[in-house]
């Protein structure tokens, strides 16, 4: 059955890979049997740490088919694309995702599915065994894994629709099959909301030392607000976002570029980011390589660029043209790389984002850039949108906090289009645009126009089949269907 339990349900019957004691800054500990584990607080700490590790795969730990957050959140949208490549075609899975021509054999949804259920399995294991012991940080540990489980499930339900709901470890092989049934998305959302409401009440506002980077109350409230907005419950999201603002834990930094400085990570603007570190421990990010032109060689990387599956998350001409004159955020896109054969902008330019740069890193493909999921501007612009839709506050000063930092004039009034524009350029090449298009019901309209533009600008790369079947969901991976014939495929695949 091809690793059904490990890769379909990931329920961890008997073993769990435990992370490092100082959060994500040390080498992982070997796998340890659960039969002799979970005896004290330190062992639970290792198990909680392990529950975070799947975030690195989703954020881009390697240069295989990792990178769910940016691939699903940006490349699927009108914000970023790929640089064409006739030397190594192994990146075509990302190209097909970008062009809406993927099928169930595509490894990118499979990595997303496996990583999320692996993370869910680790969270479930902690929750099952933690009832048997009492210690000081118990409520916090539960809050952390329930936040993570909610994040993993939210990633699944947004992109696959109805998915299996697994909340406990399997006790038998047949038991794993019984739980491997797709359930209505509403049931998944019920669990997500329950988990986040617990997490926000039991997580601290901040951490110190090696604990910096863990899930906080602010992170739980921001994810909860995002889920509520995704469900159309804008008025319910307002108290969560207001609580974050009133906590005074976060600020908008004065300099936009400094937010992404590898030497300024976990700064006061970060609400939650996926943690990476360099060194020999396998805890680094490959996103710098992924986002640079594939044929740049040693021009941009002292170690030399890798050909396979790079040249991704390239800013589109459509995104570039959307910046207002004088917007300092555009400076985080570099336009100096010229390629007359494989240019993506103005015929010969291959623009690339500077948000994941780690110059001078010691090891090939091992950078320490964290990947931001929620920044304080997410909070401000989300609250502005909720106020605009539901009342209860003035959205204008919230939007202007973000605009003024970007060097733009303050607005006297704002519309929904103003707010969505600010989101687009503020979070470009991160992981935001697709979710906004889906949540606001604009995906088909925007992507239809964008597809026509892409086919006109780059007819050789984007043929008549691309950007036509604008499926809002990804295929259930073929490996899942072959392991369990009772699983049904999503429409259109």
N, C-alpha and C positions, 0 to 999 in steps of 0.2 A: 504493500500500500504506500510505498515511497514516503516514509517519514510523515505519515498522516498527523500524528500527535505533535511532532516537533514543528512541522511547517504549516499545518492547517489550523489546528487549535492551539498549539504551543502551550500545553497545559502543565508541562514540567512534572511528569510522574517520576519522582525519585531523585532528580538532579536539578540544580539551578546554578548558573554561573554567577558567582558573587563578585561585586565590584570592589574597589579599593576603599580603605578605611578613611582616607583623607579625601573623600568625595571622588572627583575625577582626576586627581593630580598624581596618582601613583599607579604602579603596575597592578593589574587585576590579580586576585587570588584564584587558585585553581578551583575547579568544580568540586563541590562537597555534597555528600548525600544528605538529603533532608532528614533521614532517619536519626542521624546523630547531631543534627543542627538545631537551631532555634532554641537555645538554652539560656541566652542572656542578651542584654541590650546591644552589645557590640556585634553579635552575630546578626541581629535584626538590622543594624545599621548597614552591614555589608549587603544584606538582601535588598534593602531600600535603594542603596547605591546602584545595585545591579538593574533595578527597574528603570533607571535613567538611561542606561547604555544604548537602548534601541533608538533614542532620539538622535544619536550621532549618525546612525545609518540613514535615518529619515532626512537629516540635514545635509549630509554629504561627506561621509567619513572616507570614502574611497573614490576611485574613478571607474568603477564598474557601472552598475545601474542604481547606485545609491543617489539620494538627493530628492526624495519625494516632495519635500516642502517647496523647494524652488522650481522643480519641474512641474508639479501640479499647480503651484500658485502663480508662477510667472510665465514659463514657457508655453503653457496651455493658453495663455491670454494674448492680448495685443501688445504686451509690454516687452517681451523678449523672444528671441528666436535662436537659430543656430547658424554657424558659418559652414557653408557647403564644403565637402571634403571628398576628393576622388582618390585619396591615398589609403585611408583606412575607413572602411564603411561600418565598423562596429558600433558607431554612434547612431545608426539608423533607427534604433528603437526610440531615442529621444526625438529624432526628426519626425518620425511617424506620430508621436504624441503631440508634437507641435502642430502638425498638419491635419490632425483628426483622421488619420488613415491607419491607426493601430488595430491590432487584433488580439485575441486572447493569448497568443503565444508571446506577446511582448513582456519582457522581463521586468519592466519598471513597475507596473501594477503588482506583479508578483512579489517584488522586494518590499513594496509598501504593505501589502497584505501580511506577508510573513513577519516583517518587523513589528507591525502593530500587534499582531496576536502573540508574538513572542513577549513583547512588553506587557501585554495584558496578562499573560500567564504568570509572569514574575510578580506583578501586582497582586493577582489573586492568591498566589502562594503566601505572600506576606500577610495578607488579610486573613487567610485561613489559620495560620499558625500563631498569629499575634494575640489571639483571644486567650491563649493558654498561659500567658505570662504578664506580669505587671512591672512597669518601670517608668521612670520620669518622663521620657520623651515618647511614650507610646502614642498619645493623641497626635503628636506632630508627625510621627512616622506614618500613621494611618492617613493623615491629611496629605502627605507627599504622594503616597502611592495611589490614593483616590484621585488626586489631581492628574497624575500621569495616566491612570486608566481612562479618565475622561478625555484627555488629550488624544490618546491612541484611538479610542472609540469615535471621537469626533472626526478624526482624520479618515477613518473607515466609512462612516455613515454618509459623510459629505460626498465622497468620491465613488462609493460602490452602492449606495442605497441600502436596501435591506441586507443585513449581514448576520452571521451567527452571534448570539448573545451568550457569552461565557463568563460566569461570575464565581466559579469555584473550580478547583482542580479535579481532573478526572480520576476516578478510583478504579477504572477498568478500561480495557481496550474498547469494549462495546459501549461503555459510557461515553467515551470520546465521540463515537459516531452519533450517539443520541443527541449530543449537544451541538453537533455540526449541522444545524438547520438554520436557514435564514429566517429572521423574524422581522416584523414590521419596524420600520425606522423609528416610529413613535416610541417603541419600547426601548430602543437604544438611547434615544434622547431622554427618556425618563431616568435611566441609570446615570447618564452624564450629568443631568441636573442634580440628582441626589448626591452624587459624588462631589460635585463642586460646592454645593451648599454646605456639606460637611467640611470640605477643605478650607473654605474661606473662614470658618469659625475656629479652626484649629491650627492654622499655620501662622507663623510669626510675621510681623511686618518686614523684618530684615534679618540678615545673618552677619556674622563676622568671621574673619579668618578663612579657613579651608571650606567652611560651609557656604560662603558666598556663591551664588549661582543656583542654589536649590529653589524649589517652588516656595513662594511667599503668599501671604494673604492677597497682596496686590495682583499677583499672577493668577490666582484662583478667581478673583473677582473679574479680572479682565477676560479670562477665558469664559467665565459664566456669562458676562455681558455679550460676548461675541456669539455664544450659542443662542442666547435669548433674541438677539437681533436677527440671527439666521432664521429663527422660528417666527419672526414678525412681532415679537413681544418687546417693542421698543420702550414702552413705558416701564416695564419691569427691569430693563437694563439700566435705567437712569440711576437708581439708588446704588447699584454696584459701581458704576463709573464715578459717581459723586463721592463715594467712600474712598476711592483711590485718590482722587484729587485732594480731598480733605485730610488724608493721611500725611500729606506733605513729605512723602518719601521720595518723590521724583520731581525732576525739573527738565525743562527743555534746555539743553546745552547751548551756549552762545554760538558755537561754531559747528556747523553741520558735519564737516569732514572729521572732526574730532570724535564724533560718535562712533566711527568705524575704525579708528586708529587701533592697531593691534596692541599698542602699549597703553591703551585707555579703556580696556574692556571692563565690563560690569560697572560702567559709569552710572551716574545718577539718572540717566535717561532710560536705562534698561529696566524693563519690568520683568521680562523673562527671556533668556537666550539659551541656546544649546551650547554647552561648554566643551571646548576642545583645548588640547595642550600639545606642544611639540615634545620631542624626545623619543625614546625607544620603546614606548609602552603601547603603541597602536591606538592612541587616543587623539590623533591629529585629524585635521580637515584637509581634503584635497580640492576644495572649492576654488582656490586661487588658480590652480591648473585648469580646472573645468571651465572657468569663465574667461580665460585668455585665448586669443586666436590659436587654433590648432597648429598652424605652420609658422609660429613665431620663433621657434628654435631657441637660441640663447639670447635673442634680442631683448626679451622681456623677463626671462628666467635664467639665472646663472647656472642652474642645474640642467637647463634645456627643457623645452616643452615636450610633453608626451603627445603622440598623435591620436591615440584612441580615445574616443568619447570626450574630447575637449572642444573648445569653440562653442560652448553652450551658454545659455542665458545671456545672449548678445542683445543689447538694447536695439529695439526696432526703430526704423525711421519714423513710424507713427508716434512712438513714445518721444523720441527726440524732438519732433516738431510740436509736441504738446506743451513744452516748457515755455513759460512767458519770458520775454526779454529781461535779462538781469537776474534770473532765478539762479542763485548760487548752488542749488542742488544739482544742476546740470554739470557742474564741475566735477562731480563724482563719476562722470562718464568720460573716458579718454578717447580722443579721436586721432591720435598720431600714427596708428598702425595702418599702413597702406598695403593693399593687396589687389592688384589690377585684375587678377583672375577670380578671386573668391571674395571680393568685397561685398558687404551687405548694406552699405549706406553711401549714397551719392556715387555709386558704381565701384569705387575703389577703396573705401574706408571700412575697416572692421572695428567698430567701437567696442569698448569693453568696460565693465563696471570696475570701479576702484574699491568697492565696499568689502572685498574679501582679500585684500593685499597684505602679504606678510613678506616684505623684502628682507633678504638676508637670512631666511630660514635655513637651518643646517641640513635637514634630511629631505630628500626628494619626496614629494607628495605628502609631506607632514608639516602642516601649518597649524598655528594655534588660534586662528581667527574664530571666535564664537559666532554662532549664527543667530541673529535676533529674530524672535517670534513676536514679541510685544515690546514696543517702546512707548514712552509717555505720549508722544504725538498720536499713537493709536487711541489712547484714552481720550485725549482732547477732541479729536475729530469724530470719534464714535459718539461722545456725549453731545457734541454740536449737532450731529445728525439726529440723535434722539430728541433733542430740544426742538429742532426744526419740525420734526414729524409730530411730536406729542405736546409741545409746550413745556412750561415749567422752568424755563431758563433762557438766557440769551446765547445763541450759538456764535454770534459775531466775535466776541473777544477770544473765544476758544480757537476759532479758525485763525484769527490774526496772530496768536502766539506762534503758530507754525509758520505763517507767511512772513512775519517780520524777521524771524531767524534766517529765512531764506533770502533776505534782502529785497523783499517785495513790499509794495505799499499796502497798508491796511485797507480792508474793505469796510464800507459803511453798512452793507447788508450782505447776506449770503443766501444762495439758493442751494438746492440739493446738488445741482451740477457743480457748483463751486466746491462743495465739500468733497464730492467724488473726485474732482480734478486734483484737489490737494492731496487726497490719499494716493492717487496714481503717481504723482511726481515725488511725493515724500518717501514712499516705500518702494520705489522702482527697484527691480532686480532683487527684492527680498522675498516675500511670500504672501502677497496681499491681494493683488489685482483680480485674479480669477474668482476668489471668494466674493468680492464686492460685485462683480458682474452677475454672478449666480444669485446672490442674495437680493439684489435689486431688480432681477428679472430682465436685465439688459444684455445678457450673454449672446443670444442669437442675433440681435440687431447689431451689436458691436462687432462680433466676430464674422458675421456675413460681410459687412463693409470692409473689415480688415483683410479678410481672405481675398476679396476682389482686388484690393490694393496690392497685396503680396503677389498675386498672379500677374498683375500688370507690371510691377517693378522688377520681379525676378521670375520671368516665365519659364526659364529652364529649370530652376530649382522647384518652383511651386506650379505643378501642372493642374489640369482641369479637375482632378479628383480631390485636390486638397481643399480644406476648409468648407466642405460641402455637408458631410454628415456630422453636424454639430451636436454630438451626443453629450449630454451633461454628465454622464456616468462613465466610469472605466469598466472594462470587461472583468468579470470574475476570472482569475488566472486559470489557464488551461490545466495546470497541475492540480489545482483544487478540484476541478470537474472530473479529471481522470481518476483521482483518488476516491471520490465520492460521487457516483453517478446520480444520486438523488439531488445534488446541488443544481439549481437552475441558473442559466446564464442571463445576464442583463440583456434587454432588448437592443438589437442593432449589431450584435456580435455573433 
